[in-house]
Amino acid sequence: MNVYFILFTAILFEVCGTMLLPISQNFTKIFPTIVVFLSYGLSFYMLAIVSQKLPLSIVYASWSGVGIFTIAILSYIFYKQSLNWQTITGLFFIVVGVTIVNVFKIN
């Protein structure tokens, strides 16, 4: 299986878990809480697999950077959280940074 597909799936599980944190209401709602823990567990399991095949700097930069970007966009859409120009600029730099790390990776 493609290592980048596994990394992308790990990012999706992490985003899913993070987006459900407010819905879990401090882990008092059972179903969202279970999904949060399963999502984070699967995400970390896939990160462990990917970290055996790619440099950890690439794995973590991609996982955290793409995750932060995605969560910010989804929070704007679903939770109506604001995105001011400073936030958008920061997100832009995160994307640029993750791109640079991946383009110039050391094998």
N, CA and C atoms as a LAMMPS dump frame, in Angstrom:
ITEM: TIMESTEP
0
ITEM: NUMBER OF ATOMS
321
ITEM: BOX BOUNDS ff ff ff
-5.0000000000000000e+02 5.0000000000000000e+02
-5.0000000000000000e+02 5.0000000000000000e+02
-5.0000000000000000e+02 5.0000000000000000e+02
ITEM: ATOMS id mol type element x y z
1 1 1 N 0.843 -1.181 0
2 1 2 C 0 0 0
3 1 3 C 0.889 1.245 0
4 2 1 N 0.467 2.273 -0.674
5 2 2 C 1.229 3.502 -0.787
6 2 3 C 1.357 4.182 0.58
7 3 1 N 2.584 4.515 0.949
8 3 2 C 2.852 5.109 2.253
9 3 3 C 2.184 6.477 2.395
10 4 1 N 2.088 7.229 1.318
11 4 2 C 1.43 8.534 1.386
12 4 3 C -0.089 8.399 1.533
13 5 1 N -0.65 7.33 1.021
14 5 2 C -2.076 7.061 1.237
15 5 3 C -2.332 6.794 2.72
16 6 1 N -1.461 6.017 3.346
17 6 2 C -1.595 5.731 4.777
18 6 3 C -1.445 7.02 5.582
19 7 1 N -0.479 7.86 5.206
20 7 2 C -0.29 9.137 5.892
21 7 3 C -1.535 10.015 5.733
22 8 1 N -2.076 10.092 4.539
23 8 2 C -3.28 10.886 4.295
24 8 3 C -4.447 10.358 5.136
25 9 1 N -4.566 9.039 5.241
26 9 2 C -5.627 8.444 6.053
27 9 3 C -5.426 8.774 7.53
28 10 1 N -4.179 8.75 7.986
29 10 2 C -3.878 9.13 9.372
30 10 3 C -4.297 10.572 9.629
31 11 1 N -4.051 11.443 8.667
32 11 2 C -4.453 12.847 8.795
33 11 3 C -5.971 12.955 8.875
34 12 1 N -6.67 12.198 8.042
35 12 2 C -8.14 12.234 8.057
36 12 3 C -8.699 11.781 9.411
37 13 1 N -8.123 10.722 9.983
38 13 2 C -8.582 10.264 11.293
39 13 3 C -8.289 11.3 12.382
40 14 1 N -7.134 11.941 12.301
41 14 2 C -6.796 12.967 13.288
42 14 3 C -7.753 14.145 13.175
43 15 1 N -8.062 14.569 11.965
44 15 2 C -8.995 15.673 11.746
45 15 3 C -10.388 15.291 12.258
46 16 1 N -10.806 14.094 11.971
47 16 2 C -12.117 13.622 12.44
48 16 3 C -12.184 13.673 13.964
49 17 1 N -11.168 13.15 14.636
50 17 2 C -11.144 13.16 16.097
51 17 3 C -11.162 14.567 16.663
52 18 1 N -10.375 15.442 16.083
53 18 2 C -10.303 16.813 16.571
54 18 3 C -11.615 17.56 16.347
55 19 1 N -12.235 17.356 15.192
56 19 2 C -13.496 18.032 14.908
57 19 3 C -14.622 17.558 15.832
58 20 1 N -14.513 16.347 16.347
59 20 2 C -15.545 15.831 17.242
60 20 3 C -15.308 16.186 18.711
61 21 1 N -14.159 16.763 19.031
62 21 2 C -13.897 17.126 20.427
63 21 3 C -14.965 18.05 21.009
64 22 1 N -15.344 19.143 20.316
65 22 2 C -16.397 19.988 20.9
66 22 3 C -17.738 19.27 21.03
67 23 1 N -18.029 18.382 20.097
68 23 2 C -19.306 17.658 20.121
69 23 3 C -19.346 16.664 21.277
70 24 1 N -18.175 16.163 21.694
71 24 2 C -18.133 15.215 22.812
72 24 3 C -18.455 15.883 24.142
73 25 1 N -18.452 17.204 24.168
74 25 2 C -18.766 17.991 25.375
75 25 3 C -17.982 17.489 26.585
76 26 1 N -16.659 17.643 26.477
77 26 2 C -15.731 17.214 27.543
78 26 3 C -15.872 15.725 27.864
79 27 1 N -16.08 14.947 26.839
80 27 2 C -16.199 13.488 26.924
81 27 3 C -17.412 13.028 27.732
82 28 1 N -18.459 13.84 27.753
83 28 2 C -19.686 13.435 28.438
84 28 3 C -20.684 12.785 27.491
85 29 1 N -20.5 12.965 26.206
86 29 2 C -21.353 12.322 25.207
87 29 3 C -20.645 11.06 24.72
88 30 1 N -21.27 9.923 24.935
89 30 2 C -20.615 8.629 24.707
90 30 3 C -20.206 8.398 23.259
91 31 1 N -21.131 8.525 22.312
92 31 2 C -20.807 8.189 20.926
93 31 3 C -19.686 9.065 20.349
94 32 1 N -19.783 10.392 20.467
95 32 2 C -18.665 11.2 19.944
96 32 3 C -17.347 10.898 20.649
97 33 1 N -17.406 10.604 21.942
98 33 2 C -16.19 10.287 22.689
99 33 3 C -15.542 9.017 22.164
100 34 1 N -16.345 8.006 21.899
101 34 2 C -15.821 6.747 21.355
102 34 3 C -15.179 6.993 19.991
103 35 1 N -15.838 7.785 19.149
104 35 2 C -15.298 8.078 17.818
105 35 3 C -13.998 8.882 17.931
106 36 1 N -13.935 9.813 18.888
107 36 2 C -12.702 10.584 19.098
108 36 3 C -11.548 9.643 19.428
109 37 1 N -11.754 8.763 20.4
110 37 2 C -10.677 7.857 20.803
111 37 3 C -10.297 6.881 19.689
112 38 1 N -11.274 6.359 18.981
113 38 2 C -10.977 5.465 17.859
114 38 3 C -10.216 6.211 16.755
115 39 1 N -10.642 7.425 16.471
116 39 2 C -9.988 8.211 15.418
117 39 3 C -8.534 8.493 15.763
118 40 1 N -8.302 8.962 16.995
119 40 2 C -6.922 9.233 17.397
120 40 3 C -6.094 7.952 17.443
121 41 1 N -6.693 6.873 17.926
122 41 2 C -5.967 5.597 17.976
123 41 3 C -5.557 5.12 16.599
124 42 1 N -6.483 5.157 15.652
125 42 2 C -6.164 4.748 14.281
126 42 3 C -5.144 5.688 13.645
127 43 1 N -5.269 6.976 13.932
128 43 2 C -4.322 7.943 13.379
129 43 3 C -2.904 7.648 13.868
130 44 1 N -2.746 7.433 15.171
131 44 2 C -1.414 7.156 15.708
132 44 3 C -0.875 5.802 15.235
133 45 1 N -1.775 4.827 15.094
134 45 2 C -1.34 3.525 14.569
135 45 3 C -0.783 3.687 13.156
136 46 1 N -1.503 4.436 12.32
137 46 2 C -1.029 4.653 10.946
138 46 3 C 0.246 5.492 10.917
139 47 1 N 0.365 6.436 11.837
140 47 2 C 1.613 7.203 11.924
141 47 3 C 2.785 6.294 12.268
142 48 1 N 2.551 5.335 13.14
143 48 2 C 3.612 4.387 13.493
144 48 3 C 4.05 3.587 12.274
145 49 1 N 3.103 3.178 11.457
146 49 2 C 3.43 2.432 10.232
147 49 3 C 4.232 3.313 9.283
148 50 1 N 3.75 4.536 9.064
149 50 2 C 4.39 5.441 8.12
150 50 3 C 5.779 5.852 8.587
151 51 1 N 5.955 6.006 9.906
152 51 2 C 7.253 6.453 10.425
153 51 3 C 8.356 5.411 10.22
154 52 1 N 7.979 4.188 9.872
155 52 2 C 8.968 3.156 9.557
156 52 3 C 9.465 3.266 8.12
157 53 1 N 8.725 4.012 7.294
158 53 2 C 9.045 4.067 5.869
159 53 3 C 9.461 5.445 5.381
160 54 1 N 9.125 6.473 6.136
161 54 2 C 9.489 7.849 5.775
162 54 3 C 10.205 8.497 6.954
163 55 1 N 11.029 9.504 6.689
164 55 2 C 11.661 10.221 7.8
165 55 3 C 10.598 10.847 8.713
166 56 1 N 10.851 10.801 9.999
167 56 2 C 9.888 11.306 10.972
168 56 3 C 9.587 12.792 10.76
169 57 1 N 10.57 13.553 10.309
170 57 2 C 10.335 14.98 10.061
171 57 3 C 9.293 15.177 8.964
172 58 1 N 9.33 14.355 7.946
173 58 2 C 8.348 14.429 6.86
174 58 3 C 6.976 14.019 7.375
175 59 1 N 6.937 12.923 8.104
176 59 2 C 5.672 12.394 8.618
177 59 3 C 4.996 13.411 9.518
178 60 1 N 5.731 13.92 10.489
179 60 2 C 5.107 14.801 11.468
180 60 3 C 4.777 16.163 10.881
181 61 1 N 5.641 16.697 10.031
182 61 2 C 5.347 17.987 9.398
183 61 3 C 4.088 17.884 8.546
184 62 1 N 3.962 16.803 7.806
185 62 2 C 2.785 16.622 6.952
186 62 3 C 1.536 16.393 7.789
187 63 1 N 1.627 15.522 8.772
188 63 2 C 0.478 15.176 9.61
189 63 3 C -0.037 16.398 10.357
190 64 1 N 0.857 17.104 11.003
191 64 2 C 0.415 18.249 11.798
192 64 3 C 0.034 19.438 10.921
193 65 1 N 0.83 19.729 9.897
194 65 2 C 0.556 20.88 9.045
195 65 3 C -0.739 20.755 8.274
196 66 1 N -0.914 19.639 7.6
197 66 2 C -2.147 19.435 6.827
198 66 3 C -3.341 19.331 7.773
199 67 1 N -3.121 18.715 8.937
200 67 2 C -4.189 18.616 9.926
201 67 3 C -4.629 19.978 10.435
202 68 1 N -3.673 20.836 10.782
203 68 2 C -3.999 22.185 11.26
204 68 3 C -4.758 22.963 10.186
205 69 1 N -4.265 22.899 8.97
206 69 2 C -4.916 23.613 7.868
207 69 3 C -6.352 23.133 7.683
208 70 1 N -6.536 21.827 7.639
209 70 2 C -7.856 21.248 7.409
210 70 3 C -8.814 21.568 8.554
211 71 1 N -8.331 21.465 9.778
212 71 2 C -9.178 21.748 10.936
213 71 3 C -9.596 23.215 10.952
214 72 1 N -8.683 24.111 10.603
215 72 2 C -9.029 25.533 10.563
216 72 3 C -10.13 25.797 9.539
217 73 1 N -10.015 25.195 8.363
218 73 2 C -11.024 25.389 7.322
219 73 3 C -12.36 24.772 7.737
220 74 1 N -12.325 23.558 8.253
221 74 2 C -13.565 22.896 8.662
222 74 3 C -14.21 23.589 9.858
223 75 1 N -13.419 24.137 10.767
224 75 2 C -13.972 24.885 11.898
225 75 3 C -14.668 26.147 11.427
226 76 1 N -14.126 26.753 10.402
227 76 2 C -14.765 27.928 9.805
228 76 3 C -16.12 27.548 9.2
229 77 1 N -16.158 26.398 8.53
230 77 2 C -17.381 25.966 7.85
231 77 3 C -18.432 25.458 8.841
232 78 1 N -18.037 24.542 9.733
233 78 2 C -19.011 23.871 10.591
234 78 3 C -19.275 24.572 11.915
235 79 1 N -18.258 25.206 12.495
236 79 2 C -18.415 25.838 13.804
237 79 3 C -18.477 27.356 13.716
238 80 1 N -18.47 27.883 12.485
239 80 2 C -18.577 29.327 12.243
240 80 3 C -17.499 30.126 12.981
241 81 1 N -16.302 29.544 13.099
242 81 2 C -15.183 30.251 13.714
243 81 3 C -14.551 31.169 12.679
244 82 1 N -14.105 32.315 13.145
245 82 2 C -13.604 33.323 12.205
246 82 3 C -12.195 32.995 11.719
247 83 1 N -11.917 33.444 10.525
248 83 2 C -10.575 33.363 9.945
249 83 3 C -10.188 34.779 9.516
250 84 1 N -9.391 35.465 10.337
251 84 2 C -8.944 36.801 9.96
252 84 3 C -7.726 36.691 9.043
253 85 1 N -7.252 37.822 8.566
254 85 2 C -6.157 37.791 7.594
255 85 3 C -4.88 37.225 8.207
256 86 1 N -4.679 37.432 9.51
257 86 2 C -3.485 36.891 10.161
258 86 3 C -3.526 35.358 10.193
259 87 1 N -4.693 34.828 10.476
260 87 2 C -4.862 33.373 10.493
261 87 3 C -4.662 32.79 9.105
262 88 1 N -5.25 33.432 8.119
263 88 2 C -5.112 32.956 6.738
264 88 3 C -3.648 33.008 6.304
265 89 1 N -2.942 34.066 6.682
266 89 2 C -1.516 34.173 6.36
267 89 3 C -0.732 33.048 7.03
268 90 1 N -1.028 32.787 8.293
269 90 2 C -0.362 31.696 9
270 90 3 C -0.626 30.347 8.366
271 91 1 N -1.864 30.115 7.962
272 91 2 C -2.207 28.859 7.281
273 91 3 C -1.47 28.74 5.96
274 92 1 N -1.34 29.845 5.256
275 92 2 C -0.582 29.849 4.006
276 92 3 C 0.872 29.429 4.258
277 93 1 N 1.479 29.982 5.304
278 93 2 C 2.865 29.631 5.622
279 93 3 C 3 28.166 6.052
280 94 1 N 1.991 27.634 6.718
281 94 2 C 2.019 26.21 7.086
282 94 3 C 2.039 25.351 5.827
283 95 1 N 1.174 25.67 4.884
284 95 2 C 1.12 24.907 3.627
285 95 3 C 2.446 25.014 2.883
286 96 1 N 3.001 26.219 2.809
287 96 2 C 4.296 26.408 2.142
288 96 3 C 5.38 25.596 2.855
289 97 1 N 5.376 25.64 4.184
290 97 2 C 6.384 24.898 4.945
291 97 3 C 6.297 23.399 4.737
292 98 1 N 5.094 22.86 4.789
293 98 2 C 4.911 21.418 4.569
294 98 3 C 5.322 21.047 3.15
295 99 1 N 4.999 21.891 2.195
296 99 2 C 5.392 21.628 0.804
297 99 3 C 6.908 21.609 0.663
298 100 1 N 7.576 22.579 1.256
299 100 2 C 9.044 22.635 1.175
300 100 3 C 9.67 21.408 1.832
301 101 1 N 9.174 21.033 2.992
302 101 2 C 9.714 19.852 3.677
303 101 3 C 9.56 18.606 2.822
304 102 1 N 8.425 18.449 2.155
305 102 2 C 8.191 17.27 1.332
306 102 3 C 8.964 17.295 0.024
307 103 1 N 9.119 18.456 -0.575
308 103 2 C 9.838 18.551 -1.845
309 103 3 C 11.33 18.289 -1.66
310 104 1 N 11.881 18.797 -0.571
311 104 2 C 13.309 18.674 -0.338
312 104 3 C 13.652 17.609 0.69
313 105 1 N 12.84 16.563 0.776
314 105 2 C 13.09 15.508 1.755
315 105 3 C 14.364 14.759 1.449
316 106 1 N 14.94 14.242 2.51
317 106 2 C 16.154 13.437 2.393
318 106 3 C 15.761 11.981 2.567
319 107 1 N 16.11 11.152 1.605
320 107 2 C 15.75 9.73 1.694
321 107 3 C 16.776 8.945 2.444
